[in-house]
Amino acid sequence: MADSALRVRQAAALHRQAVATADAAAAALEAYAPSVADPREQHRLAEQLRVAAAQVAPGWLGAPLDALTPKAPLGGGQPPQFVRLGVAQPLDDVRFPAIVPLLGTGHLTVDASATDPRVFGLLRALLLRLFAAAPAGSLLVRAVDGVGGGAVFQPFEELADAGLMSPPATDRHGLRDVLSEAEKWLRPARGEKSGGRRRRDRVLLVVIASLPELTEGEELRRIAALAQQGPDSGLHLIVAGWPPPPLTAETTQAPLPRTTAVSVRNPFAVVGDPPGGSFGATPDTPWLNAPVFLDEEPPPHLIDAVCQELAAHTAAASRVTLADLLPEPTEELWSADASGGVETVVGHHGDVPLILRFNDLTPHWMVGGRSGAGKTAFLINVLYGLGARYSPDELSLYLLDFKEGVSFAEFVPTQRDRTWLPHARAVGVESDREYGLAVLRELDAEMGRRSMAYKRAGVSRFADLRAVAAEEGRGRPLPRVLCVIDEFQVLLAGNDPTAAEAVGLLESLARKGRSYGIHLVLASQTVLGVEALYAKRDSIFGQFPVRIALPGGGDVLEPTNDSAAGLPLGSAVVNTAGGLGGPRGATRGHERVVRFPDPHADQELLSDLRHKLWGARDPESIPPRIFAGYAHQHLADDPSYRAALAGRAGRPTALVGRIIDVSLSTATFPLDSSPGRHLAILGSQAAGSEVLDAAARSVAACHAPRTARFVIASLVAEGDALAAALAAEISHRQEVVVVDAAGLAAELAADQPGYRVVFGMDAAPPGSLSGLRQLLREGPSRGAHLLSWWRGVRRFGEETGGSMGREDVAGLLFLNVPQSDVTLLLGRPVDWQPRPNRALLHDRHTDRTVTVVPFVRPEGANP
């Protein structure tokens, strides 16, 4: 209690001392009131000063605000250097504008805070004048109002949305943040590099309407340091309530350096000399020798009009375009080297381009955002930015899109535009999980090949391997590989073998890929709830230091990091510390909020860039391998079939579709003399008849003219037209016999070599297939093979002997057959989910099971 009483007495004594000091200062200032001079001389000087004021502070800077209208033009060619504070009145009938230098020169302090109505109005008037007169977007304001709660700045809140003014700081933490930002403004790194884009000239103005309570000596010293260094870096201060009342000896502050000081009296104010100059004719009068009546608060409608116009202009001027992310037009195409990594501009933080890299420190990125948040736009910007900087010899792209969209369709040839992005090696649009798994397998194999190359060269770094290859005069450099997977959670959905293998491959690539120049970008609407990642989440995601959160994509950040909350469209949080946040309100060097453009907003630029990149490619380069999950596959487009028609086929082979791998290899089933070399197509879908038609046509193409015999039978209506068309077509090259059910029974029992092609074999009358089992067992050795479509699995099992005859039909193609039935027929578990436009091909002899896109007839084609 004694200590508390002592502190109270000390505080009271300090208060009395402060009051006495203030009273003494006021009396001294009053004693220095200027003497009355010759009235005629006063009038003459006032007229000269009015003329000078109109020249140095024209329009918004010096005119009475109540005389201006919202239609007065805004902005100017240069930042405003002088600004009006009020009206100086040396005599009752003599007046002239009180003009002081500010931007480009120094600072302004007022010894009363904005709790004084006159200071409150003056600050609003100064802000309005400076914003209205400065070139649009060139003045940035950071506001502090520790006592008034930001009331002074409330009419200007629309400029906060435009990025010209920060929401006012109202406590010590906020003051510290403002001071930290101002200190960064002083750093030399704020300047642009030579040869780069010239930054818009900007000025940072810190306006302190009142210091927060309990502001300590540290913050006050930081303000004084900013005042000393700021003008040389385009930083200026307006501080109301300076010097602050001295609570202790430590907090006693001298006048700020390089500052015009204003002392508020009643009812006028005294304006001190500006930095480096003097208002008076003699050094013993360091102030303007006339009382100044400060400007009153501007009309609200005037502030509103100026703020609305500035906000609209700033929004248009600050819009980021695709051109802002690309190299300068004067730069040579593909001039960058990928040895140490690849980099591109991903957006603008303020007016500063933000560059992100793929290298050893930031090998992989993770991108999150809700549907419609702009993930596709962001990724396209990144890909075009990289594609414009690095040649296809420096960078290879693997692009996978698992959603129902066309994220990467513009990088591949289309009927409308036959160009493509030369860097693309494989592109999946609406990809299957099997295709994504195939891409990961190829990347893992590439990583293995590079590992062997490291060992042979005796190096351990990607850049060193490229250097060794260059020294040895090898051909093209080894490119870095970037794999972008949009909606990657689809690939890992469920808890099946596909998901398990994909997780294992992803973990391997994420952990070791950086060493081999292989990088990943995983994009998704959410990374939560992926069952296959429960045990691997940290080991995989921990390898992704770069996290990019778009609106609704906060999942990619740490749970305690809410930086992405409330993000507007077209913006993203870029975090290079694995999503880690930090204390609320603290400056985070590892995190930036950037704006990025919609690349399709400028279709002309986008088209020109695509054609420019395509035109610069190696003429011998081939288009990317494309997998479109929604697309049907046709026999006539298959290279193996065209080779067979040209007489370049080997042994007879049934072609049934395209395997879902990176190369979209042809799904084949060879027909040799081995027991069981028959093909059965199972499933009730009518597409079964089309696959059988493609298989028979391809087998016929493998034979020289008139060297094979085909027996064709259709036992169901769905196959009649196809069977007739098939017979008519291959009869030009081979012997063809068309039979009915009775004729089929005879052909099954015959020893004559050739191919029995049966549509709807399950529709054969009971007991009519008595010769089937003997044909299945002995036919291949005599050159007799059966190609058949069965609509029902049960009849097929019954006629072929069930599990006892399992080896008699080596080729099985399943369409819409449930997984349980497939497992029963194969005698082992299988990872298969029937769906449209997909089939499962199993070869018992090679024990190979693959998912394929089956061959169907083109739409509109006549059977």
TAHU-V815805 format. One record per backbone hydrogen bond with DSSP energy under -0.5 kcal/mol. NH is the residue of the N-H (numbers start at 1). CO is the residue of the C=O. If there is no record, write none. Layout:
nh=NH co=CO
nh=NH co=CO
This chain:
nh=5 co=1
nh=6 co=2
nh=7 co=3
nh=8 co=4
nh=9 co=5
nh=10 co=6
nh=11 co=7
nh=12 co=8
nh=13 co=9
nh=14 co=10
nh=15 co=11
nh=16 co=12
nh=17 co=13
nh=18 co=14
nh=19 co=15
nh=20 co=16
nh=21 co=17
nh=22 co=18
nh=23 co=19
nh=24 co=20
nh=25 co=21
nh=26 co=22
nh=27 co=23
nh=28 co=24
nh=29 co=25
nh=30 co=26
nh=31 co=27
nh=32 co=28
nh=32 co=29
nh=33 co=30
nh=42 co=38
nh=43 co=39
nh=44 co=40
nh=45 co=41
nh=46 co=42
nh=47 co=43
nh=48 co=44
nh=49 co=45
nh=50 co=46
nh=51 co=47
nh=52 co=48
nh=53 co=49
nh=54 co=50
nh=55 co=51
nh=56 co=52
nh=57 co=53
nh=61 co=58
nh=62 co=59
nh=63 co=59
nh=67 co=64
nh=68 co=65
nh=72 co=69
nh=75 co=132
nh=83 co=100
nh=84 co=61
nh=85 co=98
nh=86 co=98
nh=87 co=293
nh=88 co=96
nh=89 co=291
nh=91 co=94
nh=94 co=91
nh=96 co=88
nh=98 co=86
nh=99 co=97
nh=100 co=83
nh=102 co=81
nh=105 co=102
nh=106 co=102
nh=107 co=258
nh=108 co=237
nh=109 co=260
nh=110 co=239
nh=111 co=262
nh=114 co=209
nh=116 co=113
nh=117 co=115
nh=119 co=116
nh=120 co=116
nh=121 co=117
nh=122 co=118
nh=123 co=119
nh=124 co=120
nh=125 co=121
nh=126 co=122
nh=127 co=123
nh=128 co=124
nh=129 co=125
nh=130 co=126
nh=131 co=127
nh=132 co=128
nh=133 co=129
nh=134 co=130
nh=138 co=135
nh=140 co=138
nh=140 co=203
nh=141 co=164
nh=142 co=205
nh=144 co=207
nh=145 co=169
nh=146 co=210
nh=149 co=145
nh=151 co=148
nh=153 co=150
nh=154 co=150
nh=154 co=151
nh=156 co=153
nh=157 co=154
nh=159 co=156
nh=160 co=156
nh=160 co=157
nh=161 co=157
nh=162 co=158
nh=163 co=160
nh=164 co=159
nh=165 co=159
nh=166 co=141
nh=169 co=143
nh=175 co=171
nh=176 co=172
nh=177 co=173
nh=178 co=174
nh=179 co=175
nh=180 co=176
nh=181 co=177
nh=182 co=178
nh=183 co=179
nh=184 co=180
nh=185 co=181
nh=186 co=182
nh=186 co=183
nh=187 co=184
nh=190 co=187
nh=191 co=188
nh=196 co=193
nh=203 co=138
nh=204 co=234
nh=205 co=140
nh=205 co=203
nh=206 co=204
nh=206 co=236
nh=207 co=142
nh=207 co=205
nh=208 co=206
nh=208 co=238
nh=209 co=144
nh=209 co=207
nh=210 co=144
nh=215 co=212
nh=220 co=216
nh=221 co=217
nh=222 co=218
nh=223 co=219
nh=224 co=220
nh=225 co=221
nh=226 co=222
nh=227 co=223
nh=228 co=224
nh=229 co=225
nh=230 co=226
nh=232 co=229
nh=233 co=230
nh=234 co=231
nh=235 co=230
nh=236 co=204
nh=238 co=206
nh=239 co=108
nh=240 co=208
nh=240 co=238
nh=241 co=110
nh=241 co=112
nh=242 co=110
nh=247 co=245
nh=252 co=249
nh=259 co=256
nh=260 co=107
nh=261 co=259
nh=262 co=109
nh=263 co=270
nh=264 co=262
nh=265 co=263
nh=265 co=268
nh=269 co=292
nh=270 co=263
nh=272 co=261
nh=272 co=270
nh=273 co=286
nh=277 co=274
nh=285 co=282
nh=287 co=285
nh=288 co=271
nh=290 co=288
nh=292 co=269
nh=293 co=87
nh=294 co=292
nh=295 co=85
nh=302 co=299
nh=303 co=299
nh=304 co=300
nh=305 co=301
nh=306 co=302
nh=307 co=303
nh=308 co=304
nh=309 co=305
nh=310 co=306
nh=311 co=307
nh=312 co=308
nh=313 co=309
nh=314 co=310
nh=315 co=311
nh=316 co=312
nh=317 co=313
nh=318 co=314
nh=319 co=316
nh=324 co=321
nh=325 co=321
nh=325 co=322
nh=326 co=322
nh=326 co=323
nh=331 co=328
nh=334 co=388
nh=335 co=332
nh=336 co=389
nh=341 co=338
nh=342 co=358
nh=344 co=356
nh=345 co=325
nh=346 co=354
nh=347 co=354
nh=348 co=595
nh=349 co=352
nh=350 co=348
nh=351 co=349
nh=352 co=349
nh=353 co=351
nh=354 co=347
nh=355 co=353
nh=356 co=344
nh=358 co=342
nh=359 co=357
nh=359 co=362
nh=365 co=520
nh=366 co=546
nh=367 co=522
nh=368 co=548
nh=369 co=524
nh=370 co=551
nh=373 co=370
nh=378 co=374
nh=379 co=375
nh=380 co=376
nh=381 co=377
nh=382 co=378
nh=383 co=379
nh=384 co=380
nh=385 co=381
nh=386 co=382
nh=387 co=383
nh=388 co=384
nh=389 co=385
nh=389 co=386
nh=390 co=386
nh=394 co=391
nh=395 co=391
nh=396 co=480
nh=397 co=423
nh=398 co=482
nh=399 co=426
nh=400 co=484
nh=401 co=428
nh=402 co=486
nh=405 co=403
nh=409 co=406
nh=411 co=408
nh=412 co=409
nh=414 co=417
nh=421 co=411
nh=422 co=420
nh=424 co=421
nh=425 co=397
nh=426 co=397
nh=427 co=625
nh=428 co=399
nh=429 co=427
nh=429 co=627
nh=431 co=401
nh=436 co=432
nh=437 co=433
nh=438 co=434
nh=439 co=435
nh=440 co=436
nh=441 co=437
nh=442 co=438
nh=443 co=439
nh=444 co=440
nh=445 co=441
nh=446 co=442
nh=447 co=443
nh=448 co=444
nh=449 co=445
nh=450 co=446
nh=451 co=447
nh=452 co=448
nh=453 co=449
nh=454 co=450
nh=455 co=451
nh=456 co=452
nh=457 co=453
nh=458 co=454
nh=459 co=454
nh=465 co=461
nh=466 co=462
nh=467 co=463
nh=468 co=464
nh=469 co=465
nh=470 co=466
nh=471 co=467
nh=472 co=468
nh=473 co=470
nh=474 co=469
nh=479 co=477
nh=480 co=394
nh=481 co=517
nh=482 co=396
nh=483 co=519
nh=484 co=398
nh=484 co=482
nh=485 co=483
nh=485 co=521
nh=486 co=400
nh=486 co=484
nh=487 co=523
nh=488 co=485
nh=488 co=523
nh=490 co=487
nh=491 co=488
nh=492 co=488
nh=493 co=490
nh=500 co=496
nh=501 co=497
nh=502 co=498
nh=503 co=499
nh=504 co=500
nh=505 co=501
nh=506 co=502
nh=507 co=503
nh=508 co=504
nh=509 co=505
nh=510 co=506
nh=511 co=507
nh=512 co=508
nh=513 co=509
nh=515 co=512
nh=516 co=512
nh=516 co=513
nh=517 co=514
nh=518 co=513
nh=519 co=481
nh=521 co=483
nh=522 co=365
nh=523 co=485
nh=523 co=521
nh=524 co=367
nh=531 co=529
nh=532 co=492
nh=533 co=530
nh=534 co=531
nh=536 co=533
nh=537 co=533
nh=540 co=536
nh=541 co=537
nh=542 co=538
nh=543 co=540
nh=544 co=541
nh=545 co=543
nh=546 co=364
nh=547 co=545
nh=547 co=575
nh=548 co=366
nh=549 co=547
nh=549 co=573
nh=550 co=368
nh=550 co=548
nh=551 co=571
nh=553 co=550
nh=556 co=553
nh=557 co=554
nh=558 co=579
nh=561 co=558
nh=562 co=560
nh=565 co=562
nh=567 co=564
nh=570 co=373
nh=571 co=568
nh=572 co=594
nh=573 co=549
nh=574 co=572
nh=574 co=592
nh=575 co=547
nh=575 co=573
nh=576 co=590
nh=578 co=545
nh=580 co=577
nh=586 co=583
nh=589 co=587
nh=591 co=588
nh=592 co=574
nh=594 co=572
nh=594 co=592
nh=595 co=348
nh=596 co=570
nh=599 co=597
nh=601 co=598
nh=602 co=599
nh=606 co=602
nh=607 co=603
nh=608 co=604
nh=609 co=605
nh=610 co=606
nh=611 co=607
nh=612 co=608
nh=613 co=609
nh=614 co=610
nh=615 co=611
nh=616 co=612
nh=617 co=614
nh=621 co=618
nh=625 co=425
nh=627 co=427
nh=628 co=626
nh=629 co=429
nh=629 co=627
nh=631 co=628
nh=633 co=854
nh=637 co=634
nh=638 co=635
nh=642 co=638
nh=643 co=639
nh=644 co=640
nh=645 co=641
nh=646 co=642
nh=647 co=644
nh=648 co=643
nh=654 co=669
nh=655 co=653
nh=656 co=654
nh=656 co=667
nh=657 co=667
nh=658 co=853
nh=659 co=665
nh=660 co=851
nh=661 co=659
nh=664 co=661
nh=667 co=657
nh=668 co=666
nh=669 co=654
nh=671 co=652
nh=672 co=670
nh=676 co=776
nh=677 co=674
nh=678 co=676
nh=679 co=786
nh=680 co=811
nh=681 co=788
nh=682 co=680
nh=682 co=813
nh=683 co=790
nh=688 co=685
nh=689 co=686
nh=690 co=686
nh=691 co=687
nh=692 co=688
nh=693 co=689
nh=694 co=690
nh=695 co=691
nh=696 co=692
nh=697 co=693
nh=698 co=694
nh=699 co=695
nh=700 co=696
nh=701 co=697
nh=702 co=698
nh=702 co=699
nh=703 co=700
nh=706 co=733
nh=707 co=704
nh=710 co=735
nh=711 co=755
nh=712 co=710
nh=712 co=737
nh=713 co=757
nh=714 co=739
nh=715 co=759
nh=719 co=716
nh=720 co=716
nh=720 co=717
nh=721 co=717
nh=723 co=719
nh=724 co=720
nh=725 co=721
nh=726 co=722
nh=727 co=723
nh=728 co=724
nh=729 co=725
nh=730 co=726
nh=731 co=727
nh=732 co=729
nh=733 co=730
nh=734 co=730
nh=735 co=708
nh=737 co=710
nh=739 co=712
nh=739 co=737
nh=744 co=740
nh=745 co=741
nh=746 co=742
nh=747 co=743
nh=748 co=744
nh=749 co=745
nh=750 co=746
nh=754 co=783
nh=755 co=709
nh=756 co=785
nh=757 co=711
nh=757 co=755
nh=758 co=756
nh=758 co=787
nh=759 co=713
nh=760 co=758
nh=760 co=789
nh=761 co=789
nh=763 co=760
nh=764 co=761
nh=768 co=765
nh=770 co=767
nh=772 co=769
nh=775 co=771
nh=776 co=772
nh=777 co=773
nh=778 co=774
nh=779 co=775
nh=782 co=778
nh=782 co=779
nh=783 co=780
nh=784 co=779
nh=785 co=754
nh=785 co=783
nh=787 co=756
nh=787 co=785
nh=788 co=679
nh=788 co=786
nh=789 co=758
nh=790 co=681
nh=796 co=792
nh=797 co=793
nh=798 co=794
nh=799 co=795
nh=800 co=796
nh=801 co=797
nh=802 co=797
nh=804 co=801
nh=805 co=801
nh=805 co=802
nh=806 co=803
nh=808 co=805
nh=809 co=806
nh=810 co=676
nh=810 co=808
nh=811 co=678
nh=812 co=810
nh=812 co=842
nh=813 co=680
nh=814 co=812
nh=814 co=840
nh=815 co=682
nh=817 co=815
nh=822 co=818
nh=823 co=819
nh=824 co=820
nh=825 co=821
nh=826 co=822
nh=827 co=823
nh=828 co=823
nh=832 co=830
nh=838 co=835
nh=839 co=852
nh=840 co=814
nh=841 co=839
nh=841 co=850
nh=842 co=812
nh=842 co=840
nh=843 co=848
nh=844 co=810
nh=844 co=842
nh=847 co=843
nh=848 co=843
nh=850 co=841
nh=852 co=839
nh=853 co=658
nh=854 co=852
nh=855 co=656
nh=856 co=633
nh=861 co=858
